[in-house]
Amino acid sequence: GVKLNLKNEKEVEHAYINIKNRVHRNDFQGVTVQKMFNADEHSYEVIVGSTTDDQLGPVIVFGTGGTNVEIYKDSAITLPPLNYYFSKRLIDRTKISKALYGFRGRPAVDLIKLQELLIRFSYLIT
C-alpha cells in the first residue's frame, strides 16, 4: 500500500500498522519510507511500472500518474529492453506526451532524462 502526506512520526507509525495488518503475516516483508516529493506548477506526475504477462514476460507501463491514473487511464505498454528510439515511441503513445513536450507556455520536461529513466528501468526488469 501507499500512504501519502504523512506529517509526523505518529502518522508514519499508524500507516505502518495499517499496512502490516492488511497483509498476510507470511507475505509481509516490511515497508519503505521516503520523503514526499514537492511538485511545483511545472511538474507532471507519470507512472513508470512493470508487470509480467503470462505469454510475453515482463512489460513496461508508462503514462499519466498520480491520482489521475484511474481517472484518465492513459498508459502505454511495451516490451523491454528499451533504447532511445523505443523509449520515445512509448512516451509518444500516451496523451500526457503532449504536455511533456511543452504546452500553453509551460516548458517541456527534459525528455532525454525521461528516456534514460525508461531505458534504465527496462534493464532493471529484464
C-alpha positions as CSV (number, residue, x, y, z in Angstrom):
1,G,0.0,0.0,0.0
2,V,1.0,3.6,-0.4
3,K,0.4,6.3,2.2
4,L,0.9,9.9,1.3
5,N,1.3,13.3,3.1
6,L,2.3,11.8,6.4
7,K,3.3,14.8,8.6
8,N,4.9,13.3,11.6
9,E,6.3,10.1,13.2
10,K,3.0,9.2,14.8
11,E,1.3,9.2,11.3
12,V,4.1,7.1,9.9
13,E,3.7,4.6,12.7
14,H,-0.1,4.5,12.2
15,A,0.4,3.9,8.4
16,Y,2.9,1.1,9.1
17,I,0.5,-0.7,11.4
18,N,-2.4,-0.2,8.9
19,I,-0.4,-1.7,6.0
20,K,1.0,-4.5,8.2
21,N,-2.5,-5.5,9.3
22,R,-3.7,-5.7,5.7
23,V,-1.1,-8.1,4.6
24,H,-0.9,-11.8,5.4
25,R,1.8,-12.4,8.0
26,N,3.9,-14.7,5.8
27,D,3.8,-12.2,2.9
28,F,4.8,-9.1,4.9
29,Q,8.4,-8.1,4.1
30,G,8.4,-4.6,5.5
31,V,7.9,-1.1,4.2
32,T,10.0,1.7,2.7
33,V,9.6,5.3,3.9
34,Q,10.6,8.1,1.6
35,K,10.3,11.9,1.8
36,M,7.4,13.2,-0.2
37,F,8.3,15.0,-3.4
38,N,7.0,18.6,-3.5
39,A,5.8,19.2,-7.0
40,D,5.6,22.7,-8.4
41,E,3.4,24.2,-11.1
42,H,5.7,22.9,-13.8
43,S,5.7,19.3,-12.7
44,Y,3.8,16.3,-14.2
45,E,3.1,13.0,-12.5
46,V,3.8,10.0,-14.6
47,I,3.7,6.3,-13.8
48,V,6.6,4.0,-14.7
49,G,6.0,0.4,-13.8
50,S,6.1,-3.2,-14.9
51,T,4.0,-6.3,-14.8
52,T,4.6,-9.8,-16.0
53,D,2.5,-11.0,-18.9
54,D,1.9,-14.8,-18.9
55,Q,2.9,-15.1,-22.6
56,L,5.3,-12.1,-23.1
57,G,7.1,-12.0,-19.8
58,P,8.0,-8.6,-18.3
59,V,6.4,-5.5,-19.8
60,I,6.8,-1.8,-19.1
61,V,3.9,0.5,-18.3
62,F,4.2,4.3,-18.8
63,G,1.6,7.1,-18.7
64,T,-0.2,9.7,-16.7
65,G,0.4,9.1,-13.0
66,G,-0.6,10.3,-9.6
67,T,-4.2,10.5,-8.6
68,N,-5.1,10.7,-12.2
69,V,-4.1,7.1,-13.1
70,E,-7.5,5.7,-12.6
71,I,-9.4,8.7,-14.0
72,Y,-7.6,9.2,-17.3
73,K,-6.5,5.6,-18.0
74,D,-3.6,7.0,-20.1
75,S,-0.9,4.4,-20.4
76,A,1.1,2.5,-22.9
77,I,2.8,-0.8,-22.6
78,T,5.9,-2.2,-24.4
79,L,8.5,-4.9,-24.1
80,P,11.9,-4.3,-22.6
81,P,14.7,-3.6,-23.2
82,L,14.4,-0.1,-24.5
83,N,16.7,2.2,-26.3
84,Y,16.2,5.9,-27.1
85,Y,14.1,5.2,-30.2
86,F,11.7,2.8,-28.4
87,S,11.5,4.9,-25.2
88,K,10.4,7.9,-27.3
89,R,7.8,5.8,-29.1
90,L,6.5,4.6,-25.7
91,I,6.2,8.2,-24.5
92,D,4.5,9.3,-27.7
93,R,1.8,6.7,-27.4
94,T,0.4,8.5,-24.3
95,K,-1.8,11.5,-24.0
96,I,0.5,13.1,-21.4
97,S,3.2,13.3,-24.1
98,K,1.6,16.4,-25.5
99,A,2.1,18.1,-22.1
100,L,5.6,16.7,-21.6
101,Y,6.7,18.3,-24.9
102,G,5.6,21.7,-23.6
103,F,2.1,23.1,-23.5
104,R,0.5,26.5,-23.2
105,G,3.6,28.3,-22.1
106,R,4.8,25.5,-19.8
107,P,8.3,24.3,-20.6
108,A,9.0,20.8,-21.9
109,V,10.4,18.3,-19.5
110,D,13.9,17.0,-20.0
111,L,12.9,14.3,-22.4
112,I,16.4,12.8,-22.7
113,K,16.4,12.3,-18.9
114,L,12.9,10.8,-19.0
115,Q,14.1,8.4,-21.8
116,E,17.2,7.5,-19.8
117,L,15.0,6.7,-16.8
118,L,12.8,4.4,-19.0
119,I,15.8,2.7,-20.6
120,R,17.4,2.0,-17.2
121,F,14.2,0.8,-15.8
122,S,13.8,-1.5,-18.8
123,Y,17.1,-3.2,-18.0
124,L,16.2,-3.4,-14.3
125,I,13.1,-5.6,-15.1
126,T,14.7,-7.8,-17.7
